[in-house]
Amino acid sequence: MKKFLVVFFVFAGFINAQKVLDKIVAVVDNEIILQSEFEFRAGIEAQQRNINPADTTFRRQILNSMIEEKLLFAQAELDSITVTEDQIKQQLDYQINYFTQQYGSREKLEQVYGMPVEKLRRSLQDDVKKNLMAEMLKQKKFGQMEASRKEVEDFYLTYKDSLGIVAEKFKIAHIFQNPKTGDRVKKNARDLAIRLVDSLKNGADFAKLAAKYSDDPGSAAQGGDLGFVKRGVFYPEFEAAAFALAPNQLSGIIESPVGYHIIQMMERRGESIHTRHILVKVKSDDESDLKAIEFLTELRDSIVRGKNNFEYYAKNYSDDKETARFGGVLGIFEVSQLDKSLLDIIYKLKVGDISYPKRLEIDQNIYGYHIVKLLERIPEHKADLDLDYAELKRMSEYYKKQQLFAHWIEEIKQRIYWDVRL
C-alpha cells in the first residue's frame, strides 16, 4: 500500500514499437544492446529527468548503465543466481500496473504497443528475469551492508554543508477498507460467472460471451483468446486449472486475485497452452462504497470516544494487511513523497487527529476508503545528526554501497567480455 502513496519511478527495458533501423551498439558476454533499446531507454530517462536526450554525456551514461546491467546478469549466471516463477510474475504484475497508470488504461497501453497485455507480459518476461537475477546478485553482495555510527558521523561531517534544509515531514497511519471485499459484491460476480457457465453448457458461443461479458480488455476483443503461453505467466490458480484441462474442455469457476475465470483449453504443446477465458471481476457499487464509509466512520467515532485505540482497529480491521500488523503506520514522509489527495487530508490535521473517511485511488482499477491519523509533524530544519540519524544512515549506506559497487563493476569488466560499437 505504501508504494502507491509515494512518488516512485520504475523503468521497463523493452523495445519500443517505433520504426527504428536497428543495429548493435554494444555486446556484453552473450548479450547484445540494440540501437532501438538504447534510444528508448534514453528517451524515457530524459523525459523523467527533463534532460535533452541528444546530450552526449547523458547518452554515454545511459549506455554505460545498460552495459553494467548486462554485466551483472552475466555475473549472476556465473554465480548460479536463480529466481522463481513467482518472483518474475510479481515483478511483471508491478510493471504492467505501472504502464497502465502511465497510459491511463489497459486499452490505451495495448494500443500504444500494438499487442494484448498478455503478449506484452510475455515479451517482458525474459528481461524481467535477467533484471531480477542482476538485482539479486547486488543484494547478495551489498544487501546486508550497514554503516557504522562512526561512518554515519563522518558522512554527516563531510557533507553537512551540502545537505541543505530537510523538508517538513509527517508520520502517518491509516485504516483502509476495500469495498470489493464485501460478501455481497463477491456473490454478485460469482453469480454472473455461474450464469455464463450455464449458458456455455447449453451451447452459447464462448467468443461472443467473452466479447460481451469478459472484464479482461486484452483478450475480450479476441473472444477471450490468450494465445500460446508457457507455464509461469498466469496466476497459479489459473494455471493449475488450465493445465488440468483436456482439449476443448471447459473449466468450472476459477477464482484468482483478479476475479473469477471461466477457462477453455484450445490446444496444448508440452509446457505451453493455448487457452481462452472469460474474466468476471468483483466490482463494487454505490451500496458497497457507502458501507465502507459508514464502517470507517464508526471506527473513527469509537476511537474518538476512547472505546479502543487506532492501533487496535488498524490491526483488526484494515484491509491494508501490509501496514495493519504495524497498527496502520505508513511511515514518515516528506511533502514531495505524498500525493495531493493525502496532503489535503494531512494539512487539515493536528498531531493526534483522525480524518473522516476519504477515497483512496490505488490505480486505475483499485480504490477504497481510509481514515488517516497524523502521528507526528516534523518542521523543516537543517540536517541534524540526532534528529535525522535514520535518514543520514540510509544516505551514508547508499554512498558506501555506490563506492564499493563502482570498484566491483570495474573488476567484473576485467573478467567478462564487453565491447561498445556505437
WONOR-V972643 format. One line per field, one symbol per residue. ss: DSSP state (@ for helix, = for strand, . for the rest). phi: phi as a letter, one per 20 degrees, with the letter a starting at -180 (. if undefined). Layout:
BEGIN
ss->???
phi->???
END
This chain:
BEGIN
ss->.@@@@=.................=====..====@@@@@@@@@@@@@@@......@@@@@@@@@@@@@@@@@@@@@@@......@@@@@@@@@@@@@@@@@@@..@@@@@@@@...@@@@@@@@@@@@@@@@@@@@@@@@@@......@@@@@@@@@@@@@@@.==..=========.@@@.@@@@@@@@@@@@@@@@@@@....@@@@@@@@...@@@@....======.....@@@@@@@.......=======..===========..=========.....@@@@@@@@@@@@@@@@@@@.....@@@@@@@@...@@@@....======@@@=.@@@@@@@.......=...====.....============..==......@@@@@@@@@@@@@@@@@@@@@@@@@@@..===..
phi->.gfeedfcccddecffefedfebedaccledcdegfffffffffffffelcffeffffffffffffffffffffffffelfcceffffffffgfffffffffenafffgfffembfgfffgffegfffffffffffffffecgefcefgfffffffffdffdfmeefgccdccbcdcdgfeffffffgfffffffffgfffeoffgfffffedfedffdgfdmnfdmecffoeefgfffgfffeeegmfdeeedecfdqddddcfeaccmedcdccbdddeedfcgfffffffffffffffffffnfaeggffffecfeeffdgfdmnfepdcegfedfffffgfffedegnfcffgcfceebfdcbacbdddeeacdffafgcfefdgffffffffffffffffgffffffffedfbbece
END
